[in-house]
Amino acid sequence: MDPYTCPSCRNKMRFHIMDQQPVSVKLNPQTGEMIGYIDATDMMAQPYKGEARLVQCALCGLNGGEALFIKAAQRM
Ligand SMILES: [Zn+2]
């Protein structure tokens, strides 16, 4: 794991780490009931492109992708 620094308050120690585990589902449009999963052959759907890991500074509350905090640590 790389060092983090909050780019807002410069905290280097206390963070909330939220690992993303997206579940790609198909829902019934009327009821919201889950009817299946999106599979790799589904030409209508793009794969998940969001952050793999989100970080929140436990001191000032700044939220961002992990790269934001790693890059701040490399600059300081
Ligand atoms: Zn902060």
N, CA, C, O and the ligand as a Tripos MOL2 file, in Angstrom:
@<TRIPOS>MOLECULE
protein
  305   303    77     0     0
PROTEIN
NO_CHARGES

@<TRIPOS>ATOM
      1 N           0.8430   -1.1920    0.0000 N.3       1 MET1
      2 CA          0.0000    0.0000    0.0000 C.3       1 MET1
      3 C           0.8820    1.2480    0.0000 C.2       1 MET1
      4 O           1.9340    1.2740    0.6380 O.2       1 MET1
      5 N           0.4450    2.2730   -0.7170 N.am      2 ASP2
      6 CA          1.2170    3.5200   -0.8090 C.3       2 ASP2
      7 C           0.8060    4.4900    0.2980 C.2       2 ASP2
      8 O          -0.3120    4.4130    0.8080 O.2       2 ASP2
      9 N           1.7070    5.4030    0.6700 N.am      3 PRO3
     10 CA          1.3340    6.4330    1.6440 C.3       3 PRO3
     11 C           0.2400    7.3500    1.0820 C.2       3 PRO3
     12 O           0.1870    7.6210   -0.1170 O.2       3 PRO3
     13 N          -0.6250    7.8170    1.9840 N.am      4 TYR4
     14 CA         -1.6750    8.7760    1.6240 C.3       4 TYR4
     15 C          -1.3790   10.1060    2.3090 C.2       4 TYR4
     16 O          -0.8200   10.1520    3.4060 O.2       4 TYR4
     17 N          -1.7630   11.1720    1.6440 N.am      5 THR5
     18 CA         -1.8570   12.4840    2.2930 C.3       5 THR5
     19 C          -3.1480   13.1300    1.8260 C.2       5 THR5
     20 O          -3.4630   13.1010    0.6370 O.2       5 THR5
     21 N          -3.8940   13.7100    2.7480 N.am      6 CYS6
     22 CA         -5.0900   14.4540    2.3380 C.3       6 CYS6
     23 C          -4.6500   15.7630    1.6840 C.2       6 CYS6
     24 O          -3.9210   16.5390    2.3030 O.2       6 CYS6
     25 N          -5.0750   16.0270    0.4460 N.am      7 PRO7
     26 CA         -4.6630   17.2630   -0.2300 C.3       7 PRO7
     27 C          -5.2920   18.5090    0.3730 C.2       7 PRO7
     28 O          -4.8610   19.6230    0.0760 O.2       7 PRO7
     29 N          -6.3000   18.3380    1.2100 N.am      8 SER8
     30 CA         -6.9680   19.4970    1.8140 C.3       8 SER8
     31 C          -6.3420   19.8670    3.1610 C.2       8 SER8
     32 O          -5.9380   21.0120    3.3640 O.2       8 SER8
     33 N          -6.2600   18.8930    4.0880 N.am      9 CYS9
     34 CA         -5.7940   19.2260    5.4470 C.3       9 CYS9
     35 C          -4.4250   18.6190    5.7740 C.2       9 CYS9
     36 O          -3.8950   18.8390    6.8620 O.2       9 CYS9
     37 N          -3.8570   17.8640    4.8430 N.am     10 ARG10
     38 CA         -2.5160   17.2700    4.9720 C.3      10 ARG10
     39 C          -2.4220   16.1610    6.0170 C.2      10 ARG10
     40 O          -1.3240   15.7850    6.4270 O.2      10 ARG10
     41 N          -3.5610   15.6400    6.4440 N.am     11 ASN11
     42 CA         -3.5780   14.4540    7.2970 C.3      11 ASN11
     43 C          -2.8690   13.3040    6.5740 C.2      11 ASN11
     44 O          -3.0900   13.0760    5.3850 O.2      11 ASN11
     45 N          -2.0240   12.5910    7.3000 N.am     12 LYS12
     46 CA         -1.3040   11.4620    6.7080 C.3      12 LYS12
     47 C          -1.6170   10.1420    7.3970 C.2      12 LYS12
     48 O          -1.0690    9.1070    7.0180 O.2      12 LYS12
     49 N          -2.4870   10.1600    8.4010 N.am     13 MET13
     50 CA         -2.6610    8.9550    9.2260 C.3      13 MET13
     51 C          -4.0570    8.3690    9.2700 C.2      13 MET13
     52 O          -4.1970    7.1480    9.3340 O.2      13 MET13
     53 N          -5.0900    9.1870    9.2400 N.am     14 ARG14
     54 CA         -6.4320    8.6840    9.5570 C.3      14 ARG14
     55 C          -7.3550    8.7870    8.3460 C.2      14 ARG14
     56 O          -7.6600    9.8800    7.8690 O.2      14 ARG14
     57 N          -7.7880    7.6370    7.8640 N.am     15 PHE15
     58 CA         -8.6070    7.5930    6.6500 C.3      15 PHE15
     59 C          -9.6840    6.5160    6.7580 C.2      15 PHE15
     60 O          -9.5140    5.5170    7.4560 O.2      15 PHE15
     61 N         -10.7760    6.7320    6.0660 N.am     16 HIS16
     62 CA        -11.7800    5.6880    5.8490 C.3      16 HIS16
     63 C         -11.5550    5.1570    4.4330 C.2      16 HIS16
     64 O         -11.5520    5.9210    3.4680 O.2      16 HIS16
     65 N         -11.3670    3.8470    4.3190 N.am     17 ILE17
     66 CA        -11.1370    3.2320    3.0120 C.3      17 ILE17
     67 C         -12.3720    2.4250    2.6300 C.2      17 ILE17
     68 O         -12.8410    1.5830    3.3960 O.2      17 ILE17
     69 N         -12.8880    2.6940    1.4410 N.am     18 MET18
     70 CA        -14.0950    2.0230    0.9620 C.3      18 MET18
     71 C         -13.7670    1.2850   -0.3310 C.2      18 MET18
     72 O         -13.7260    1.8750   -1.4100 O.2      18 MET18
     73 N         -13.5380   -0.0040   -0.1970 N.am     19 ASP19
     74 CA        -13.2780   -0.8110   -1.3840 C.3      19 ASP19
     75 C         -14.6000   -1.0680   -2.1080 C.2      19 ASP19
     76 O         -15.5930   -1.4770   -1.5050 O.2      19 ASP19
     77 N         -14.5820   -0.8230   -3.3940 N.am     20 GLN20
     78 CA        -15.8020   -0.9600   -4.1870 C.3      20 GLN20
     79 C         -15.9300   -2.3890   -4.7090 C.2      20 GLN20
     80 O         -15.0050   -2.9380   -5.3070 O.2      20 GLN20
     81 N         -17.0840   -2.9640   -4.4690 N.am     21 GLN21
     82 CA        -17.3590   -4.2990   -5.0040 C.3      21 GLN21
     83 C         -18.6620   -4.2310   -5.7770 C.2      21 GLN21
     84 O         -19.7060   -4.6800   -5.3030 O.2      21 GLN21
     85 N         -18.5880   -3.6610   -6.9830 N.am     22 PRO22
     86 CA        -19.8220   -3.4530   -7.7410 C.3      22 PRO22
     87 C         -20.4680   -4.7810   -8.1500 C.2      22 PRO22
     88 O         -19.7870   -5.7300   -8.5390 O.2      22 PRO22
     89 N         -21.7620   -4.8180   -8.0530 N.am     23 VAL23
     90 CA        -22.5390   -5.9620   -8.5270 C.3      23 VAL23
     91 C         -23.3540   -5.4600   -9.7150 C.2      23 VAL23
     92 O         -24.1500   -4.5300   -9.5840 O.2      23 VAL23
     93 N         -23.1510   -6.0810  -10.8660 N.am     24 SER24
     94 CA        -23.8130   -5.6270  -12.0950 C.3      24 SER24
     95 C         -25.0740   -6.4480  -12.3040 C.2      24 SER24
     96 O         -25.0160   -7.6470  -12.5750 O.2      24 SER24
     97 N         -26.2110   -5.7830  -12.1730 N.am     25 VAL25
     98 CA        -27.4800   -6.5040  -12.1490 C.3      25 VAL25
     99 C         -28.4270   -6.0120  -13.2290 C.2      25 VAL25
    100 O         -28.2690   -4.9180  -13.7710 O.2      25 VAL25
    101 N         -29.4050   -6.8380  -13.5250 N.am     26 LYS26
    102 CA        -30.5460   -6.4470  -14.3570 C.3      26 LYS26
    103 C         -31.7760   -6.4470  -13.4670 C.2      26 LYS26
    104 O         -32.0260   -7.3950  -12.7220 O.2      26 LYS26
    105 N         -32.5480   -5.3550  -13.5600 N.am     27 LEU27
    106 CA        -33.7430   -5.2060  -12.7310 C.3      27 LEU27
    107 C         -34.9930   -5.1890  -13.5930 C.2      27 LEU27
    108 O         -34.9850   -4.7060  -14.7250 O.2      27 LEU27
    109 N         -36.0420   -5.7150  -13.0440 N.am     28 ASN28
    110 CA        -37.3560   -5.5690  -13.6740 C.3      28 ASN28
    111 C         -37.7420   -4.0970  -13.6110 C.2      28 ASN28
    112 O         -37.8310   -3.5430  -12.5150 O.2      28 ASN28
    113 N         -37.9780   -3.4380  -14.7620 N.am     29 PRO29
    114 CA        -38.2250   -1.9880  -14.7510 C.3      29 PRO29
    115 C         -39.4750   -1.5920  -13.9760 C.2      29 PRO29
    116 O         -39.5510   -0.4750  -13.4660 O.2      29 PRO29
    117 N         -40.4490   -2.4810  -13.8790 N.am     30 GLN30
    118 CA        -41.6890   -2.1380  -13.1790 C.3      30 GLN30
    119 C         -41.5710   -2.3420  -11.6630 C.2      30 GLN30
    120 O         -42.0150   -1.5030  -10.8800 O.2      30 GLN30
    121 N         -40.9760   -3.4520  -11.2660 N.am     31 THR31
    122 CA        -40.9900   -3.8060   -9.8460 C.3      31 THR31
    123 C         -39.6680   -3.5440   -9.1320 C.2      31 THR31
    124 O         -39.6330   -3.5000   -7.9020 O.2      31 THR31
    125 N         -38.5850   -3.3700   -9.8770 N.am     32 GLY32
    126 CA        -37.2760   -3.2340   -9.2560 C.3      32 GLY32
    127 C         -36.6620   -4.5530   -8.8360 C.2      32 GLY32
    128 O         -35.5390   -4.5840   -8.3320 O.2      32 GLY32
    129 N         -37.3810   -5.6320   -9.0360 N.am     33 GLU33
    130 CA        -36.8740   -6.9540   -8.6520 C.3      33 GLU33
    131 C         -35.6600   -7.3120   -9.4990 C.2      33 GLU33
    132 O         -35.6350   -7.0590  -10.7040 O.2      33 GLU33
    133 N         -34.6600   -7.8990   -8.8640 N.am     34 MET34
    134 CA        -33.4730   -8.3360   -9.6010 C.3      34 MET34
    135 C         -33.7990   -9.5900  -10.4070 C.2      34 MET34
    136 O         -34.2940  -10.5820   -9.8710 O.2      34 MET34
    137 N         -33.5090   -9.5230  -11.7080 N.am     35 ILE35
    138 CA        -33.8460  -10.6620  -12.5730 C.3      35 ILE35
    139 C         -32.6050  -11.3450  -13.1190 C.2      35 ILE35
    140 O         -32.7170  -12.3700  -13.7910 O.2      35 ILE35
    141 N         -31.4250  -10.8060  -12.8480 N.am     36 GLY36
    142 CA        -30.2120  -11.4780  -13.3080 C.3      36 GLY36
    143 C         -29.0160  -10.5600  -13.2030 C.2      36 GLY36
    144 O         -29.1070   -9.4340  -12.7140 O.2      36 GLY36
    145 N         -27.9000  -11.0680  -13.6720 N.am     37 TYR37
    146 CA        -26.6520  -10.3100  -13.6660 C.3      37 TYR37
    147 C         -26.2780   -9.9340  -15.0980 C.2      37 TYR37
    148 O         -26.6080  -10.6500  -16.0430 O.2      37 TYR37
    149 N         -25.5990   -8.8220  -15.2450 N.am     38 ILE38
    150 CA        -25.0520   -8.4460  -16.5420 C.3      38 ILE38
    151 C         -23.8310   -9.3240  -16.8010 C.2      38 ILE38
    152 O         -22.9200   -9.3810  -15.9750 O.2      38 ILE38
    153 N         -23.8100   -9.9920  -17.9170 N.am     39 ASP39
    154 CA        -22.6340  -10.8150  -18.2240 C.3      39 ASP39
    155 C         -21.8260  -10.1820  -19.3570 C.2      39 ASP39
    156 O         -22.2490   -9.2040  -19.9730 O.2      39 ASP39
    157 N         -20.6670  -10.7570  -19.6100 N.am     40 ALA40
    158 CA        -19.7100  -10.1710  -20.5470 C.3      40 ALA40
    159 C         -20.2340  -10.1320  -21.9830 C.2      40 ALA40
    160 O         -19.7100   -9.3870  -22.8110 O.2      40 ALA40
    161 N         -21.2540  -10.9200  -22.2820 N.am     41 THR41
    162 CA        -21.7900  -10.9420  -23.6470 C.3      41 THR41
    163 C         -22.8810   -9.8950  -23.8380 C.2      41 THR41
    164 O         -23.4220   -9.7630  -24.9360 O.2      41 THR41
    165 N         -23.2120   -9.1460  -22.7810 N.am     42 ASP42
    166 CA        -24.2900   -8.1540  -22.8650 C.3      42 ASP42
    167 C         -23.7900   -6.9320  -23.6300 C.2      42 ASP42
    168 O         -23.0100   -6.1370  -23.1050 O.2      42 ASP42
    169 N         -24.2470   -6.7890  -24.8820 N.am     43 MET43
    170 CA        -23.7470   -5.7150  -25.7420 C.3      43 MET43
    171 C         -24.3050   -4.3410  -25.3460 C.2      43 MET43
    172 O         -23.7840   -3.3180  -25.7910 O.2      43 MET43
    173 N         -25.3450   -4.3050  -24.5240 N.am     44 MET44
    174 CA        -25.9540   -3.0390  -24.1340 C.3      44 MET44
    175 C         -25.1930   -2.3670  -22.9880 C.2      44 MET44
    176 O         -25.2870   -1.1540  -22.8010 O.2      44 MET44
    177 N         -24.4490   -3.1530  -22.2330 N.am     45 ALA45
    178 CA        -23.8860   -2.6310  -20.9920 C.3      45 ALA45
    179 C         -22.3790   -2.4490  -21.1040 C.2      45 ALA45
    180 O         -21.6790   -3.2720  -21.6950 O.2      45 ALA45
    181 N         -21.8950   -1.3530  -20.5250 N.am     46 GLN46
    182 CA        -20.4510   -1.1510  -20.3990 C.3      46 GLN46
    183 C         -19.9870   -1.7090  -19.0540 C.2      46 GLN46
    184 O         -20.7610   -1.7350  -18.0970 O.2      46 GLN46
    185 N         -18.7430   -2.1520  -18.9730 N.am     47 PRO47
    186 CA        -18.2410   -2.6270  -17.6780 C.3      47 PRO47
    187 C         -18.0880   -1.4690  -16.6860 C.2      47 PRO47
    188 O         -18.0190   -0.3060  -17.0820 O.2      47 PRO47
    189 N         -18.0360   -1.8000  -15.4120 N.am     48 TYR48
    190 CA        -17.8420   -0.7930  -14.3600 C.3      48 TYR48
    191 C         -16.5360   -0.0540  -14.5900 C.2      48 TYR48
    192 O         -15.4900   -0.6650  -14.8110 O.2      48 TYR48
    193 N         -16.6110    1.2780  -14.5340 N.am     49 LYS49
    194 CA        -15.4160    2.0910  -14.7740 C.3      49 LYS49
    195 C         -15.1240    3.0220  -13.6060 C.2      49 LYS49
    196 O         -14.2740    3.9070  -13.7080 O.2      49 LYS49
    197 N         -15.8150    2.8260  -12.5160 N.am     50 GLY50
    198 CA        -15.6020    3.7000  -11.3630 C.3      50 GLY50
    199 C         -14.3310    3.3440  -10.6120 C.2      50 GLY50
    200 O         -13.5650    2.4700  -11.0180 O.2      50 GLY50
    201 N         -14.1340    4.0410   -9.5120 N.am     51 GLU51
    202 CA        -12.9450    3.8170   -8.7040 C.3      51 GLU51
    203 C         -12.9890    2.4390   -8.0470 C.2      51 GLU51
    204 O         -14.0500    1.9970   -7.6060 O.2      51 GLU51
    205 N         -11.8460    1.7580   -7.9770 N.am     52 ALA52
    206 CA        -11.7740    0.4910   -7.2460 C.3      52 ALA52
    207 C         -11.7700    0.7360   -5.7450 C.2      52 ALA52
    208 O         -12.2960   -0.0660   -4.9730 O.2      52 ALA52
    209 N         -11.1730    1.8460   -5.3410 N.am     53 ARG53
    210 CA        -11.0720    2.1550   -3.9160 C.3      53 ARG53
    211 C         -11.3180    3.6430   -3.7100 C.2      53 ARG53
    212 O         -10.6460    4.4850   -4.3050 O.2      53 ARG53
    213 N         -12.2880    3.9530   -2.8640 N.am     54 LEU54
    214 CA        -12.5400    5.3340   -2.4880 C.3      54 LEU54
    215 C         -11.9660    5.5730   -1.1000 C.2      54 LEU54
    216 O         -11.9130    4.6660   -0.2700 O.2      54 LEU54
    217 N         -11.5390    6.8060   -0.8600 N.am     55 VAL55
    218 CA        -10.9270    7.1690    0.4150 C.3      55 VAL55
    219 C         -11.6160    8.4320    0.9300 C.2      55 VAL55
    220 O         -11.9000    9.3550    0.1660 O.2      55 VAL55
    221 N         -11.8790    8.4560    2.2280 N.am     56 GLN56
    222 CA        -12.3570    9.6770    2.8640 C.3      56 GLN56
    223 C         -11.3950   10.0430    3.9810 C.2      56 GLN56
    224 O         -11.0500    9.2000    4.8090 O.2      56 GLN56
    225 N         -10.9630   11.2910    4.0050 N.am     57 CYS57
    226 CA        -10.1180   11.7780    5.0920 C.3      57 CYS57
    227 C         -10.9290   11.7680    6.3840 C.2      57 CYS57
    228 O         -12.0250   12.3270    6.4350 O.2      57 CYS57
    229 N         -10.3940   11.1320    7.4310 N.am     58 ALA58
    230 CA        -11.1260   11.0380    8.7030 C.3      58 ALA58
    231 C         -11.0230   12.3140    9.5230 C.2      58 ALA58
    232 O         -11.6540   12.4180   10.5750 O.2      58 ALA58
    233 N         -10.2500   13.2770    9.0700 N.am     59 LEU59
    234 CA        -10.1660   14.5470    9.7980 C.3      59 LEU59
    235 C         -11.0590   15.6140    9.1790 C.2      59 LEU59
    236 O         -11.8450   16.2480    9.8840 O.2      59 LEU59
    237 N         -10.9480   15.8190    7.8690 N.am     60 CYS60
    238 CA        -11.7160   16.9130    7.2480 C.3      60 CYS60
    239 C         -12.8750   16.4230    6.3890 C.2      60 CYS60
    240 O         -13.7250   17.2190    5.9890 O.2      60 CYS60
    241 N         -12.9230   15.1200    6.0970 N.am     61 GLY61
    242 CA        -14.0690   14.5820    5.3680 C.3      61 GLY61
    243 C         -13.9500   14.6220    3.8600 C.2      61 GLY61
    244 O         -14.8990   14.2610    3.1640 O.2      61 GLY61
    245 N         -12.8100   15.0510    3.3330 N.am     62 LEU62
    246 CA        -12.6450   15.0790    1.8750 C.3      62 LEU62
    247 C         -12.7690   13.6590    1.3020 C.2      62 LEU62
    248 O         -12.1710   12.7140    1.8180 O.2      62 LEU62
    249 N         -13.5510   13.5290    0.2340 N.am     63 ASN63
    250 CA        -13.7420   12.2510   -0.4480 C.3      63 ASN63
    251 C         -13.0320   12.2510   -1.7850 C.2      63 ASN63
    252 O         -12.9460   13.2850   -2.4480 O.2      63 ASN63
    253 N         -12.5180   11.0870   -2.1850 N.am     64 GLY64
    254 CA        -11.9600   10.9940   -3.5270 C.3      64 GLY64
    255 C         -11.4740    9.6020   -3.8150 C.2      64 GLY64
    256 O         -11.4780    8.7320   -2.9440 O.2      64 GLY64
    257 N         -11.0550    9.3960   -5.0420 N.am     65 GLY65
    258 CA        -10.4190    8.1420   -5.4030 C.3      65 GLY65
    259 C          -9.0710    8.0230   -4.7190 C.2      65 GLY65
    260 O          -8.4690    9.0240   -4.3290 O.2      65 GLY65
    261 N          -8.6030    6.7950   -4.5770 N.am     66 GLU66
    262 CA         -7.3360    6.5600   -3.8840 C.3      66 GLU66
    263 C          -6.1840    7.3550   -4.5140 C.2      66 GLU66
    264 O          -5.3020    7.8340   -3.8020 O.2      66 GLU66
    265 N          -6.1910    7.4950   -5.8370 N.am     67 ALA67
    266 CA         -5.0890    8.1660   -6.5410 C.3      67 ALA67
    267 C          -4.9210    9.6150   -6.0830 C.2      67 ALA67
    268 O          -3.8070   10.1380   -6.0640 O.2      67 ALA67
    269 N          -6.0290   10.2620   -5.7130 N.am     68 LEU68
    270 CA         -5.9550   11.6480   -5.2410 C.3      68 LEU68
    271 C          -5.0630   11.7540   -4.0050 C.2      68 LEU68
    272 O          -4.2740   12.6900   -3.8710 O.2      68 LEU68
    273 N          -5.2040   10.7760   -3.1020 N.am     69 PHE69
    274 CA         -4.4510   10.7960   -1.8510 C.3      69 PHE69
    275 C          -3.0060   10.3220   -2.0440 C.2      69 PHE69
    276 O          -2.0960   10.7980   -1.3660 O.2      69 PHE69
    277 N          -2.8060    9.3930   -2.9600 N.am     70 ILE70
    278 CA         -1.4430    8.9200   -3.2430 C.3      70 ILE70
    279 C          -0.6350   10.0220   -3.9290 C.2      70 ILE70
    280 O           0.5270   10.2530   -3.5960 O.2      70 ILE70
    281 N          -1.2690   10.7010   -4.8950 N.am     71 LYS71
    282 CA         -0.5450   11.7760   -5.6030 C.3      71 LYS71
    283 C          -0.2050   12.9190   -4.6580 C.2      71 LYS71
    284 O           0.8600   13.5240   -4.7740 O.2      71 LYS71
    285 N          -1.0980   13.2190   -3.7270 N.am     72 ALA72
    286 CA         -0.8130   14.2790   -2.7500 C.3      72 ALA72
    287 C           0.3770   13.8900   -1.8840 C.2      72 ALA72
    288 O           1.2040   14.7390   -1.5510 O.2      72 ALA72
    289 N           0.4730   12.6170   -1.5150 N.am     73 ALA73
    290 CA          1.6030   12.1540   -0.6970 C.3      73 ALA73
    291 C           2.9120   12.2650   -1.4720 C.2      73 ALA73
    292 O           3.9540   12.5650   -0.8890 O.2      73 ALA73
    293 N           2.8670   12.0260   -2.7720 N.am     74 GLN74
    294 CA          4.0800   12.0850   -3.5860 C.3      74 GLN74
    295 C           4.5520   13.5270   -3.7910 C.2      74 GLN74
    296 O           5.7400   13.7740   -4.0020 O.2      74 GLN74
    297 N           3.6130   14.4740   -3.7260 N.am     75 ARG75
    298 CA          3.9680   15.8910   -3.9190 C.3      75 ARG75
    299 C           4.5390   16.5010   -2.6510 C.2      75 ARG75
    300 O           5.2500   17.5030   -2.7180 O.2      75 ARG75
    301 N           4.2370   15.9050   -1.4730 N.am     76 MET76
    302 CA          4.6320   16.5560   -0.2140 C.3      76 MET76
    303 C           5.8080   15.8510    0.4400 C.2      76 MET76
    304 O           6.2640   16.2690    1.5040 O.2      76 MET76
    305 ZN         -8.3520   16.0010    5.2150 Zn       77 ZN77
@<TRIPOS>BOND
     1     1     2 1
     2     2     3 1
     3     3     4 2
     4     3     5 am
     5     5     6 1
     6     6     7 1
     7     7     8 2
     8     7     9 am
     9     9    10 1
    10    10    11 1
    11    11    12 2
    12    11    13 am
    13    13    14 1
    14    14    15 1
    15    15    16 2
    16    15    17 am
    17    17    18 1
    18    18    19 1
    19    19    20 2
    20    19    21 am
    21    21    22 1
    22    22    23 1
    23    23    24 2
    24    23    25 am
    25    25    26 1
    26    26    27 1
    27    27    28 2
    28    27    29 am
    29    29    30 1
    30    30    31 1
    31    31    32 2
    32    31    33 am
    33    33    34 1
    34    34    35 1
    35    35    36 2
    36    35    37 am
    37    37    38 1
    38    38    39 1
    39    39    40 2
    40    39    41 am
    41    41    42 1
    42    42    43 1
    43    43    44 2
    44    43    45 am
    45    45    46 1
    46    46    47 1
    47    47    48 2
    48    47    49 am
    49    49    50 1
    50    50    51 1
    51    51    52 2
    52    51    53 am
    53    53    54 1
    54    54    55 1
    55    55    56 2
    56    55    57 am
    57    57    58 1
    58    58    59 1
    59    59    60 2
    60    59    61 am
    61    61    62 1
    62    62    63 1
    63    63    64 2
    64    63    65 am
    65    65    66 1
    66    66    67 1
    67    67    68 2
    68    67    69 am
    69    69    70 1
    70    70    71 1
    71    71    72 2
    72    71    73 am
    73    73    74 1
    74    74    75 1
    75    75    76 2
    76    75    77 am
    77    77    78 1
    78    78    79 1
    79    79    80 2
    80    79    81 am
    81    81    82 1
    82    82    83 1
    83    83    84 2
    84    83    85 am
    85    85    86 1
    86    86    87 1
    87    87    88 2
    88    87    89 am
    89    89    90 1
    90    90    91 1
    91    91    92 2
    92    91    93 am
    93    93    94 1
    94    94    95 1
    95    95    96 2
    96    95    97 am
    97    97    98 1
    98    98    99 1
    99    99   100 2
   100    99   101 am
   101   101   102 1
   102   102   103 1
   103   103   104 2
   104   103   105 am
   105   105   106 1
   106   106   107 1
   107   107   108 2
   108   107   109 am
   109   109   110 1
   110   110   111 1
   111   111   112 2
   112   111   113 am
   113   113   114 1
   114   114   115 1
   115   115   116 2
   116   115   117 am
   117   117   118 1
   118   118   119 1
   119   119   120 2
   120   119   121 am
   121   121   122 1
   122   122   123 1
   123   123   124 2
   124   123   125 am
   125   125   126 1
   126   126   127 1
   127   127   128 2
   128   127   129 am
   129   129   130 1
   130   130   131 1
   131   131   132 2
   132   131   133 am
   133   133   134 1
   134   134   135 1
   135   135   136 2
   136   135   137 am
   137   137   138 1
   138   138   139 1
   139   139   140 2
   140   139   141 am
   141   141   142 1
   142   142   143 1
   143   143   144 2
   144   143   145 am
   145   145   146 1
   146   146   147 1
   147   147   148 2
   148   147   149 am
   149   149   150 1
   150   150   151 1
   151   151   152 2
   152   151   153 am
   153   153   154 1
   154   154   155 1
   155   155   156 2
   156   155   157 am
   157   157   158 1
   158   158   159 1
   159   159   160 2
   160   159   161 am
   161   161   162 1
   162   162   163 1
   163   163   164 2
   164   163   165 am
   165   165   166 1
   166   166   167 1
   167   167   168 2
   168   167   169 am
   169   169   170 1
   170   170   171 1
   171   171   172 2
   172   171   173 am
   173   173   174 1
   174   174   175 1
   175   175   176 2
   176   175   177 am
   177   177   178 1
   178   178   179 1
   179   179   180 2
   180   179   181 am
   181   181   182 1
   182   182   183 1
   183   183   184 2
   184   183   185 am
   185   185   186 1
   186   186   187 1
   187   187   188 2
   188   187   189 am
   189   189   190 1
   190   190   191 1
   191   191   192 2
   192   191   193 am
   193   193   194 1
   194   194   195 1
   195   195   196 2
   196   195   197 am
   197   197   198 1
   198   198   199 1
   199   199   200 2
   200   199   201 am
   201   201   202 1
   202   202   203 1
   203   203   204 2
   204   203   205 am
   205   205   206 1
   206   206   207 1
   207   207   208 2
   208   207   209 am
   209   209   210 1
   210   210   211 1
   211   211   212 2
   212   211   213 am
   213   213   214 1
   214   214   215 1
   215   215   216 2
   216   215   217 am
   217   217   218 1
   218   218   219 1
   219   219   220 2
   220   219   221 am
   221   221   222 1
   222   222   223 1
   223   223   224 2
   224   223   225 am
   225   225   226 1
   226   226   227 1
   227   227   228 2
   228   227   229 am
   229   229   230 1
   230   230   231 1
   231   231   232 2
   232   231   233 am
   233   233   234 1
   234   234   235 1
   235   235   236 2
   236   235   237 am
   237   237   238 1
   238   238   239 1
   239   239   240 2
   240   239   241 am
   241   241   242 1
   242   242   243 1
   243   243   244 2
   244   243   245 am
   245   245   246 1
   246   246   247 1
   247   247   248 2
   248   247   249 am
   249   249   250 1
   250   250   251 1
   251   251   252 2
   252   251   253 am
   253   253   254 1
   254   254   255 1
   255   255   256 2
   256   255   257 am
   257   257   258 1
   258   258   259 1
   259   259   260 2
   260   259   261 am
   261   261   262 1
   262   262   263 1
   263   263   264 2
   264   263   265 am
   265   265   266 1
   266   266   267 1
   267   267   268 2
   268   267   269 am
   269   269   270 1
   270   270   271 1
   271   271   272 2
   272   271   273 am
   273   273   274 1
   274   274   275 1
   275   275   276 2
   276   275   277 am
   277   277   278 1
   278   278   279 1
   279   279   280 2
   280   279   281 am
   281   281   282 1
   282   282   283 1
   283   283   284 2
   284   283   285 am
   285   285   286 1
   286   286   287 1
   287   287   288 2
   288   287   289 am
   289   289   290 1
   290   290   291 1
   291   291   292 2
   292   291   293 am
   293   293   294 1
   294   294   295 1
   295   295   296 2
   296   295   297 am
   297   297   298 1
   298   298   299 1
   299   299   300 2
   300   299   301 am
   301   301   302 1
   302   302   303 1
   303   303   304 2
@<TRIPOS>SUBSTRUCTURE
     1 MET1         2 RESIDUE 1 A MET
     2 ASP2         6 RESIDUE 1 A ASP
     3 PRO3        10 RESIDUE 1 A PRO
     4 TYR4        14 RESIDUE 1 A TYR
     5 THR5        18 RESIDUE 1 A THR
     6 CYS6        22 RESIDUE 1 A CYS
     7 PRO7        26 RESIDUE 1 A PRO
     8 SER8        30 RESIDUE 1 A SER
     9 CYS9        34 RESIDUE 1 A CYS
    10 ARG10       38 RESIDUE 1 A ARG
    11 ASN11       42 RESIDUE 1 A ASN
    12 LYS12       46 RESIDUE 1 A LYS
    13 MET13       50 RESIDUE 1 A MET
    14 ARG14       54 RESIDUE 1 A ARG
    15 PHE15       58 RESIDUE 1 A PHE
    16 HIS16       62 RESIDUE 1 A HIS
    17 ILE17       66 RESIDUE 1 A ILE
    18 MET18       70 RESIDUE 1 A MET
    19 ASP19       74 RESIDUE 1 A ASP
    20 GLN20       78 RESIDUE 1 A GLN
    21 GLN21       82 RESIDUE 1 A GLN
    22 PRO22       86 RESIDUE 1 A PRO
    23 VAL23       90 RESIDUE 1 A VAL
    24 SER24       94 RESIDUE 1 A SER
    25 VAL25       98 RESIDUE 1 A VAL
    26 LYS26      102 RESIDUE 1 A LYS
    27 LEU27      106 RESIDUE 1 A LEU
    28 ASN28      110 RESIDUE 1 A ASN
    29 PRO29      114 RESIDUE 1 A PRO
    30 GLN30      118 RESIDUE 1 A GLN
    31 THR31      122 RESIDUE 1 A THR
    32 GLY32      126 RESIDUE 1 A GLY
    33 GLU33      130 RESIDUE 1 A GLU
    34 MET34      134 RESIDUE 1 A MET
    35 ILE35      138 RESIDUE 1 A ILE
    36 GLY36      142 RESIDUE 1 A GLY
    37 TYR37      146 RESIDUE 1 A TYR
    38 ILE38      150 RESIDUE 1 A ILE
    39 ASP39      154 RESIDUE 1 A ASP
    40 ALA40      158 RESIDUE 1 A ALA
    41 THR41      162 RESIDUE 1 A THR
    42 ASP42      166 RESIDUE 1 A ASP
    43 MET43      170 RESIDUE 1 A MET
    44 MET44      174 RESIDUE 1 A MET
    45 ALA45      178 RESIDUE 1 A ALA
    46 GLN46      182 RESIDUE 1 A GLN
    47 PRO47      186 RESIDUE 1 A PRO
    48 TYR48      190 RESIDUE 1 A TYR
    49 LYS49      194 RESIDUE 1 A LYS
    50 GLY50      198 RESIDUE 1 A GLY
    51 GLU51      202 RESIDUE 1 A GLU
    52 ALA52      206 RESIDUE 1 A ALA
    53 ARG53      210 RESIDUE 1 A ARG
    54 LEU54      214 RESIDUE 1 A LEU
    55 VAL55      218 RESIDUE 1 A VAL
    56 GLN56      222 RESIDUE 1 A GLN
    57 CYS57      226 RESIDUE 1 A CYS
    58 ALA58      230 RESIDUE 1 A ALA
    59 LEU59      234 RESIDUE 1 A LEU
    60 CYS60      238 RESIDUE 1 A CYS
    61 GLY61      242 RESIDUE 1 A GLY
    62 LEU62      246 RESIDUE 1 A LEU
    63 ASN63      250 RESIDUE 1 A ASN
    64 GLY64      254 RESIDUE 1 A GLY
    65 GLY65      258 RESIDUE 1 A GLY
    66 GLU66      262 RESIDUE 1 A GLU
    67 ALA67      266 RESIDUE 1 A ALA
    68 LEU68      270 RESIDUE 1 A LEU
    69 PHE69      274 RESIDUE 1 A PHE
    70 ILE70      278 RESIDUE 1 A ILE
    71 LYS71      282 RESIDUE 1 A LYS
    72 ALA72      286 RESIDUE 1 A ALA
    73 ALA73      290 RESIDUE 1 A ALA
    74 GLN74      294 RESIDUE 1 A GLN
    75 ARG75      298 RESIDUE 1 A ARG
    76 MET76      302 RESIDUE 1 A MET
    77 ZN77       305 GROUP 0 **** ****
